[in-house]
Amino acid sequence: MELKQVINSSGTLKTILIEDVVFHSDEISKYKDIFDSLKTLGIIEQGEFSDRHWYTFDEIKNVIVPLRFELDVYAELQISLKCFIASQLAMSKAASTAKQTLENLKTIIFETNGIKFDNFNSFLSQLEVTSPGQAYRYSRHLINFLNFHPIKNRDKFLERCYTISRINTKNRDLPELDDIIEFDRIVNDYFRRTPVEDHLTFKPIQIFWIITNIVPLRPSEFTLIKTNCLENKNGNYYIEVPRIKNGEGEGIHYQSIQITDDIYFFIKEFILRQKQMGIESHYLCSLEFHERSYESSWPRKATDGSESFQDRVTSTQLHGLLKRFYKQVVEGMYNEHTSMKIIPAHTRHFAIINMFLQGYNMLSIARMAGHLDLKTQDNYYSHAKTFAQSHVYNLLRTSMGEKMGQSIPNGIFGWRQKLREKSARFIRYSHDELNDNYRKVTHGYCKSGNFPYDCAEDCRVCLPHFIFKPRLDEERQAGKWLESYSKELEQKIDSTLDLMISTSKSLSKLSNPLTEASFSNASRQLQQYMDHKLLVDFKISEGEYNGGEI
């Protein structure tokens, strides 16, 4: 096993000590020194090397994690396991990860009577049938341990472990897009209509929803955002967000991302609100705020008599608050019930999918999402296609279009309001009056005085000039005319998404300016097709081909 330790840090320069480590029973003192260093650094908070229990602090989860070495029957393995776990912690493995490794290795030791091959082979064979994923995890943990502690017949064990293949996991299931849009509507409506005193309890949910839908953040990363996260640089606004999972020897680092002024001042207002409450914390979503406004009678959970918290909410507490928001607000006040509720882990995926559909190049998405491997984006393609295909339908059936149209008049959400306004202006005119003032075109009229130089690619998607008003004897034909173009646009959306996905996969292997330009162009084309389909489908849904509505 390679032991990697950060032995010096200066600015962005980090020196890593890489040492091939193999356990020898006469070198226990070396691992005791590592243990003492971990205590000095605060990674191990309580316990001695000789104790059966150690207590470590998991900075990401903000909890004390007990490590239980209860293997007295296998004394030699217990000692080597302590040395192995100490080495893992020295390599910057998270305390929760070290605990999972320890528990799995203990299970193997107990189930195989001290790692006996025949017993292990039987144990692994049974897991291959009942739980293939668990069989793979156990085999990987044992491989790492045996590389550290080469027991008798190690090669035989390793050979057996390498027969276990990784199970391909399916993409994370996400809620239906209409449920996401409805949740967004409720969040905006609830915090706009209720007094601050009434909704203060759930303010972290609004903060979380706004930030993580534009910046891809894991829940644990969101809870690490600090109070001094905002920066104003010459009129440009930035938020500093934490990143985790950055490889061996790396801790949590912070990344500055540009945001809009309204988001900047929204977060600023929340920070000032906490100060007015007398809350001074290093973290944006402080534990004190959570305990005061959420459930002051709930004590912090004790962990084996040892307790240590930073003053911030944990991802578990955030999830609990979101569940309470669903129960009291979404279901209680708005009477909305869904088969699959949004959880904090979902929003990062929404942000990544949104960036993909907007045409962000793969390097930008990887950087903002904290991905080390561009291939990680592959998991989002199927979700992106599903979201794009259902996007138009869901905008049509919600009031989100009118709400967003006020603030984004030229965006996709603005179409519906513009169409309603235009409908109100022209519905009172007869065909004869329209004929006297405007040019007659297929199933309607054209307002342009510069025809045909103002023409769009098709009258059906010309918002500024086309008035859809078929005559009574044209209604059925007009309906088919709209529906045929809607289907054509749907096919164009599908083919454009396929092009974006294939181009994106090419970018994950080799980035070049031409490929990136192709991806950006396809993204712009996708947005146009989605805009056009929304416009056509709105005419279908509102007009009903009778010339009376639009």
N, C-alpha and C positions, 0 to 999 in steps of 0.2 A: 504494500500500500504506500502511496505517496502522501507524505504529510506536508501540507502547504501552510505556512504561517506568515502573516504580515509582520515583519520585524521593524519596519520603519515607514513612516508616512510623512511626506512633505509636499503640500499642495496637491497636485494631481499625480505626483510621482510616488509609486508604491513599490517597495522591494519585497519580493516573495521568496522565502526560504523553502526550497523543495528538497525533501529528503525521503529516500526509500526507507520505509519503516517495516520491520518484521519483529514481532513480539518474541522476546527471550525472557524467561522467568528470572534471570539474574540481573535484569535491567529495570526492575520495578521503580527504582529511584528516579529514573528519567521521566516516567509518567507521573510520578508524584510531584515533580517539579512543574510539569505541564498543568497539573491540577491546581497547584498553588498559584500559578500565573493566571489561570482562569478565575480564581477567587479574587485575586488582586484587581483584575479588570471588571469584576462585577458580573461576569457571565455565570459563574456559580455563586449563588448568594448564601447558601447554608450547607453545612455538612463537611465531613472530613473524608479523605480518600478511603479510609478504612471503614466508613459507615456503610450501612446497607441502603441508605437513602441519601441522594443528593437533591438539592433544589436549585433549579436554574431559572433565569429570567428570560422569557421570550419577548424581545423588544417589539416584534411585529404584531403579535397577538396581545401584548400588554398583560401577560399573565405569568404567574409562577408555575413552572412545570416540574413536577417531581420525577426523579429518575430512581426507580426501585430495583436494586440488585439483590434479589431474593433467591439466590442460587447456592445456599449453604451446602446442599448435598453435592454440588459440583464445584468445589472450592477453587480448583485450578481454572476452570472455565469462568468462574465469577471474577477472578483477578484479571484474566486476559480481557474479559468483556468490559471491565472498568477502564482498563488502559485503552481499549478500542474506542469507547465512547468519549473519553477525555481527548483522544486524538481527533475525533469527529468535531467536537466543539472547538478545538483549536484551529480547525479548518474553516471556521465560520459557519458551520452547519447550524441551522436554527434549532433551538431547544426542543421544539415540538417534533422536528424531523428526527433528532437524536432519540427522543422518547419512542417514536414509532419503530425506529431501527432496533432499539433495545428490546421492546416488547415482542417484536417478531423473532428476534434471535433467542429470547427466553422461551418462546413457544416451541421453536425448533429443538432446543436443548431438552426441554421436558418431554416433548412428544417422541423424541428419538433416543431417550435414555442416555443423554450425554453425547449426542451426535454419533450414533452408531449407523453404519452405512445401510444395512438391511432395513433397519427401522426408518431411516430417512427416505429410502427408496419407496417404501410402502406408504409413508406419510405424504410424499410428493405425488405419488400416483393417484392417491385418493383425491387430493386437491385438484389435480388436472381434470378430474371428472366433475367434481362438485363446485369448484371455484377456480377457473383457469387464471383469472387475474391475480388472485391471491397466491397461486402457485408461482407465478412469475415474480411477484414481489418478494416472497420468501427466498426464492433461488438467488435473486440479485443481492439481497442482504447477506446471504450466506457466502456468496462469492467474495464480497468485499471483506467479510470477517475472516475467511480462510486465507485470503491474500495477506492479511495482517497476522493471523495466527495459523501457521501451516501445520495442522494436526496430521496424524497418521492417515495414510490413504487420501491425502488432500486431492490429488489429481483425479481420483475416482469420483470424489464428490463433485469436483468442478465439472468433470465430463457430464455427469448426470444433470447438473444445474443448467448447463448450456444447451440441453435438449429442450428446455422450456422457452418457447417463443413469446415475444411480447404480443399481447392481445390488442388489436386495433380498436380503439375506443371511438364511439360514435360522437358526432358533434353534440355540444350542449343543447338540450331542448330549450327553446325560448317561447315566451307567450305569443299568442296571435297578435298581429300588428294592430288590429282594431282594439284589443285590450290595452295595448301600450298607449295608443292615441287617447283612449278614454281615460286612462290613468293620468296622462299629461293634462288633459282638460280639467280633471278634478283637482289636481294639484294647483293649477293656475287659478281656478275659480274659488277654491277654498281659501287660499291665502289672500286673494284679492277682496273677498266679501266679508271675512271674519275679522274682528278686532285683534290687534297684536296680542293682547292679554289672553285671548281665547286660543290662539294657535301657536303661542310661543313654545309649548311643549314639543310640537312637531317641526319646529324651524330647522333642525338639522336634516330632516327629510327633504325639505325644499332645497337647502344648500346642496345636499348630496345629489339630488335629481338634476339640478341645473349644471353643476360642475362636471359630473361623470357622464352626462350625455354628450358633452363636447370634448372632454379630455378623457381618453381611455385610462381608467384607474381601477385597480383592484380595491375591494372594500378595505383591506388592511392598509393600502396606500392612502386612501382617503382619510382614514382616522389618524394618519401621521402628518397631515397638513398642519403647518404651524400658524400661529397667530400673525406673525410677521411675513406671511406668504405673498403679500401684494407689493407691487413696485410700479411706480409711474416714471417712465423714462421719456422725457421730452414729448409728453402727450400720448405716448403709447403705453398700454397697460399690460402687465404680466402677472402671472401667478406661478409661484414656485411649488412644485409637487414632488413628492418622494417616489423613488423607484426601488423595487426590491427584485430578487431573483437575478442577480447580476454576475453569477459565476463564483468560482472558488476565491476565497481571500478578499471578497468585496463585501462591504457593509451597505447600509442604506445610503443612497446618494440622492441629491435633489436636482430637478430639471426645471428651467424657466420656460414657460409657454405663454404666448401672447393671447390675450382675451379681449373682449369688447368692453367699452366703458360702462355699459349698464351692468354687466356681470361684476366688474371691478367694484362699482359703488354699492351693489347689492351685498357683496361679501363684506365690504367696509362697514356697512350699516349694522350687520350682524356682530362684527367685532366690537363696534362702539356700544351696542346694546349690552353685551356681556360686561363691558367696563362699567356701564351705568349700574349694573347689578352688583358691582363690587367683585367681579370675578377676574382674577389675574391668572392667566394660564399661558403656557408656551404653545398650546395647541388650539386650533380653530374650534373643534368640537370638544370642549373640555368635559371632564367627568363631573366637575362640580355643577356645571350648567345642567347636565343630564340628570343628576341626582336631585337638584332643586326643582326642576320643572317637570320631570317625568314621574318619579316615584321615590320621594325622599325616605319613605319607610322601608325601602328595600336595602338591606345591608350589602356591602360588597361580599362576594362569595369567598369564603376561606378555603385555602388549599393546604391540607395537612398541617394546619397551624402556622403556616408561613405565608406572608402576604407582602407584596410589593407592587405598586401600580404607578405608572406615570399618570399625570392628570389629563387623561383623554379617554374617550369612549373606545371600547373595543368593537371589532367587526361583529361580534356576537350581540352586543348591546344595540348596535345600529340595526341589525336584523330584527331584534325584538321590538324596537321602536317602529320599524316599518310594518311589522305584523299588527301592532296596535293601531297604526294609522289606517290600515286596511279595515280592521274591525270597527273602529269608531267613526271614521270618515267615509271611506270608499263604500263600505257596506251599510254602516249605520246611518249616515246622513244622505248619501247619494243612492243607496239601494242598488249598488252595482255588485254583481257576483260573477266571478270568473272561475273557469276550471283550473287555471294555472296562474298563480299570483307572481308578480314581479318580486325578485329577491335582489339584494345588493350586488350579487355577482353578475347579474344580467346586464346592468347598464354599461359596463365596459364593452360588452359585445355590441350593444346598440351603437356606441360611439365609433367603434372600428368599422362596422357595417356602413354607417353613415359616411365616414371618411372615404371608404372604398367607392360608394356610389357617387360621391362628389368628385372623384377623380384624383384624390391624393395619391402620389406615387408611393410605391411599396416601402421605400426607405423612410419616408416621412411617417407612414403609419407605424412601421417597426420602431422608429425612434420615439414617437409619442406614446405607443402602447407598451414600451419597455420590452419588446421582443428581441432576443439575441439572434434568432433564426428567422429569415424571411419566409421560410416554408410554414411557419406557424400560421400565417394568414390563410393558408389553404382551408383551414377549418371554417372560415367565415363565408366561403363562396356560396354554398347552398342556401344559407340564411339570407345572404344579400339578394339572391335571385327571388326567393320567396317574398321578401319584403318589398322589392321593387314591383313585382307582379301584382301584389295586393294593395299597393300604396294608393293608386288612383281610386279604387273602389272605396277604401276606407275614408278618404277625404270627402268623397261625395256623400257619405252617409253620416257625417258628423258636422257639428257646427264649427269645427276647428278652422275651416276655410275662411269664414267671416272674421273670426278673432284674429287670425294671423294676417289676413289681408290688410288690416289697418296699419300694421307695422311693416309689412313687406309687400308694398303695392305692386311690385313687378315680379314677385315670386310666384311659385306654383299655387300658394294658398290664396293669392289675390284674384285668381280667375273667377271664382264663384261670386264674389261681391260685385266685380265689374259686370258680370253677366246680368245679375239682378238689377243693377242700376240701369243698364242699357235696356233691359226688358221693360222697365217701368216707363222709359221715355217713348218707346215705339209701340207698345201694346195697344195704345188708344188709336193709332193710325190705321186706316183701312188700306187695302191693297192699292186702291186707286190713288190715295194720297201719297203713298210710298212710291208708286209708279211715276207720279208727277215730279217727285223731288230726287229720286235715286235711280241708279241703273239697275235694271232687272238682270239677275243672274240665276243660276240653278238653285231652285228652292229658296229664294230670298232676294235680297237687294244689297247693292254695294254703295256705300256712302262716299267713297273716294272720288275726289275731283280730278285725280291724276291717274285714273285707270288707263292701262293695266300696270303702270310703273310702280304702284304701291302694293302690288299683289304679293301675297304670301305663296307658299308652295301649293296651297289648296284653300279654297274658300272656307272649308269646314274648320280650319284652324286660324282664320283671320279674325282676331278679336277686335282690332280698331275699326274695321270697315264693314264687315259682313253682318247683315241682319237676317237671321234664320226665320223665315216666315213663308212656309209653303202654302199654296192654295189648298182648299178642301179636297179637290180631286187629286192632289199630289201627295197627300199625307202618307199613305202606305209606301209609296215609292221613296219619299223623303226619309222615312224611317229606315228603310233598307240601305239607302245611300249613306246615312250616318253609321249604321251598324257595320257595313262592309269596311268603312275606313277605320272604325274602332278595332276590328279584327286585324286589319293590315298593320296598324300601329302596335298592337300587341305582339305580332310576329317580329316587328322591327325592334321592340324592346327586348324580346328574347334573344334575337341574334346579336344585338349589341352587347347584352350581358355576357353571352358566350364569348364574344370577342374580347371583352374586358377581362374575363376570367383566364382565357388562354394567354393574353398579353401579360397579365399579372404574374402568371406562373413562369413565363419567360423572364420577366424582370427579377424573379426570385433567384434565377440561376445566373443571369448575366444582364447587368444594367447598361443601357446605352441610350443616347439622346433620342434616336429615332423611335425606339420602342416606347420610351416614356412619353414622347409626343403623341404616338398612336393611342396610348392609354388615355391621355388627357382629352384628346379629340373624341374618343369613343364615349368618355364620361359626359362631355358637353352634349353630344348627340343623344345620349340616354336621357339627360334632363329635358331636352327639347321634346323627345318623343313622349315622355311622361306628361309634360305640360300639355302637349297636343291631345293626348288620349283623355286627360282630365277634361279638357274643353269640349271634346266631342261627346264624351260620356255624360257630361253635364247636360248638354242639349238633348240627349236621348232621355235622360231621367226626368228632366224638368219640362221639356217641350211636349212629350207624348204625341208628337207629330200633328197636333191639331192647330197649330199656329196661334194658339190662344195664350200660351204661357211665355214663350220666348221667340 
